[in-house]
Amino acid sequence: MGDYRKPLLSLWSTHDYTNLLNWQDESSSIYMNCLAWNPMRTNEFCLDSSNDFVNGQIPLSISEHTKNSCEITLCVYLISNSHLVLCSTNSSVVTCWNTRRNLCLLHWKADSNEICYMTTSKYKLLTGLSIGRLRLWNIENLEVNLGQTNTNDSNYSLTLQDEFQLDDEIISGSFDNTFSIDIVGTSCRSLWYICWTTQRTKIRLVVSHTDRIMGVIPIEDTHIVTSSVDDTIRIYQLEDRNEILRFDTNGLIISDGTLHIFNLLHGQIVLKLHPHTPSITAINVPPN
């Protein structure tokens, strides 16, 4: 721990004496006076400084994270709380952040490979892997337990509810309001119908795209729209899971930064925008 000339906090491993972490308050110049470890939790500490009192938490597997390059792959807000964000990484770790306090509240190893798909409902979290594994998590009590500093549950009542193994990397997906039914697209042109209820079934739709499925969008829990690298957009009816409409974009899905808006009922383009010079990789529309 540095003095007033360099208020830097460094964490070292007693196993191989390597530097694991450096932290410094960039917002203001502070003097670090003392540090005390939590006797009940080996990864928590409190820091007394000239301006603040800091309560810190260090990931238990921080040495593992620093040995390998770690990239944030996805971020989603918890629907029940507008300032809690879940972030997934290519090392299959999911972290929960408080965006108001810039604080990591929780992290856990969600699986064994890169998480390439993640979405949430009010009480559920869905993660999809690059190897095709789909996991459903129960996060109903997560928000309540995160606010309790004296909880003895290290996982904050976060539980794995169910999982399915699909055929390849999970690229996109859509779910109903109750989060009991999912439609998932994979990188090997498959479109899967997943039922998480007591029936617990997965059905691969027979009619699908000829290339990677890049997007799945629901329409009022009755239909879904899918897009693919094969330049086609298709509409499926969820009741019988049959394809009811297909039209070719005629090469308009290209990488010049243009954005095309289609009328799905007539299969026609109604508006063309050019917001970017490079290719557009993601589009998101606010719920309101």
C-alpha positions, -999 to 999 in steps of 0.1 A, spaced: 0 0 0 15 33 -11 18 65 8 6 100 -1 31 103 -29 17 72 -47 -17 61 -33 -17 27 -51 -30 -5 -37 -13 -37 -49 -23 -73 -44 3 -100 -45 1 -138 -46 19 -156 -17 20 -187 -39 43 -175 -67 48 -138 -56 33 -123 -87 14 -91 -88 -23 -99 -93 -40 -65 -91 -33 -27 -88 -60 -2 -78 -59 35 -75 -87 61 -69 -85 82 -101 -112 106 -90 -93 124 -63 -59 124 -45 -63 104 -13 -40 92 15 -43 55 24 -41 51 61 -49 15 69 -63 -17 55 -81 -46 73 -91 -80 59 -126 -94 67 -119 -124 91 -150 -142 78 -144 -138 41 -108 -140 28 -115 -120 -3 -130 -89 14 -113 -59 30 -120 -24 41 -97 6 34 -95 38 54 -83 68 35 -82 106 39 -114 111 21 -133 79 20 -140 45 36 -138 18 10 -153 -17 12 -136 -39 -14 -141 -74 -27 -115 -94 -47 -126 -123 -70 -116 -156 -54 -103 -168 -88 -85 -136 -97 -52 -154 -104 -70 -176 -130 -84 -145 -147 -51 -127 -149 -33 -156 -166 -56 -156 -196 -69 -128 -217 -105 -120 -206 -129 -102 -229 -164 -90 -221 -188 -106 -246 -222 -95 -235 -240 -72 -211 -276 -72 -200 -296 -52 -174 -315 -70 -147 -351 -62 -156 -362 -59 -120 -334 -33 -113 -323 -6 -136 -288 -2 -121 -277 -38 -120 -259 -52 -150 -247 -87 -158 -216 -91 -179 -204 -123 -195 -168 -131 -206 -150 -154 -230 -138 -173 -200 -174 -182 -190 -174 -159 -160 -205 -138 -153 -202 -107 -132 -229 -85 -116 -222 -47 -115 -239 -18 -97 -237 10 -123 -245 37 -97 -216 28 -74 -192 13 -101 -189 -18 -79 -187 -55 -88 -211 -72 -65 -209 -108 -76 -191 -131 -100 -194 -168 -107 -181 -194 -132 -213 -201 -152 -198 -227 -175 -166 -240 -192 -165 -221 -225 -171 -187 -240 -206 -173 -233 -218 -160 -267 -255 -155 -258 -272 -141 -227 -306 -127 -218 -327 -121 -188 -363 -120 -177 -376 -108 -143 -365 -140 -124 -345 -160 -150 -311 -158 -167 -303 -177 -199 -267 -183 -210 -256 -199 -243 -221 -212 -250 -199 -214 -281 -201 -252 -277 -239 -252 -279 -248 -256 -242 -278 -236 -230 -283 -230 -193 -313 -216 -174 -305 -199 -141 -329 -189 -113 -321 -153 -101 -354 -146 -83 -337 -138 -50 -304 -124 -64 -313 -87 -60 -325 -91 -24 -295 -111 -13 -271 -87 -30 -283 -60 -7 -277 -81 25 -241 -77 37 -244 -104 64 -256 -133 41 -236 -165 44 -247 -177 9 -216 -171 -13 -238 -177 -44 -265 -153 -32 -292 -180 -39 -282 -181 -76 -291 -216 -88 -288 -236 -120 -324 -246 -129 -319 -266 -161 -297 -270 -192 -298 -284 -228 -271 -294 -252 -276 -281 -288 -257 -288 -320 -234 -258 -322 -225 -223 -311 -256 -204 -299 -259 -172 -319 -293 -157 -312 -326 -164 -294 -360 -153 -284 -383 -162 -255 -419 -158 -243 -431 -136 -215 -430 -164 -189 -395 -176 -201 -408 -211 -204 -403 -214 -242 -373 -203 -262 -364 -202 -299 -327 -205 -304 -305 -201 -335 -271 -218 -339 -241 -213 -361 -248 -245 -381 -282 -232 -395 -303 -249 -368 -334 -233 -353 -344 -250 -320 -377 -249 -301 -369 -252 -264 -396 -259 -237 -383 -255 -201 -416 -266 -184 -423 -301 -170 -424 -314 -206 -387 -304 -210 -384 -308 -247 -362 -295 -275 -372 -297 -311 -351 -288 -342 -373 -271 -368 -371 -290 -400 -374 -259 -423 -346 -235 -416 -319 -213 -431 -289 -225 -453 -264 -205 -433 -257 -190 -398 -288 -176 -381 -279 -142 -369 -311 -129 -354 -344 -141 -338 -371 -116 -330 -405 -124 -314 -439 -110 -325 -464 -110 -297 -456 -146 -286 -473 -159 -317 -446 -156 -344 -409 -152 -347 -388 -135 -374 -353 -149 -382 -325 -135 -403 -294 -153 -416 -262 -149 -436 -280 -166 -465 -297 -132 -472 -332 -145 -463 -357 -133 -437 -383 -159 -425 -414 -158 -403 -424 -188 -383 -457 -195 -365 -450 -207 -330 -483 -227 -326 -473 -253 -352 -437 -242 -357 -441 -239 -395 -426 -213 -418 -453 -190 -432 -433 -164 -450 -399 -161 -466 -383 -134 -487 -349 -127 -501 -331 -94 -493 -313 -96 -526 -279 -89 -512 -290 -58 -492 -276 -73 -460 -241 -61 -467 -212 -46 -448 -212 -10 -460 -228 4 -429 -263 8 -443 -295 -1 -424 -326 -13 -442 -361 -14 -428 -385 -39 -443 -423 -44 -443 -424 -81 -432 -460 -87 -444 -452 -76 -480 -415 -85 -480 -406 -50 -493 -380 -24 -482 -396 8 -469 -366 28 -457 -328 28 -461 -304 46 -437 -266 50 -438 -256 57 -402 -221 42 -403 -192 38 -427 -180 3 -415 -204 -27 -412 -231 -26 -385 -227 -55 -360 -257 -49 -337 -290 -31 -336 -311 -24 -305 -345 -7 -301 -356 7 -267 -388 -9 -253 -406 24 -254 
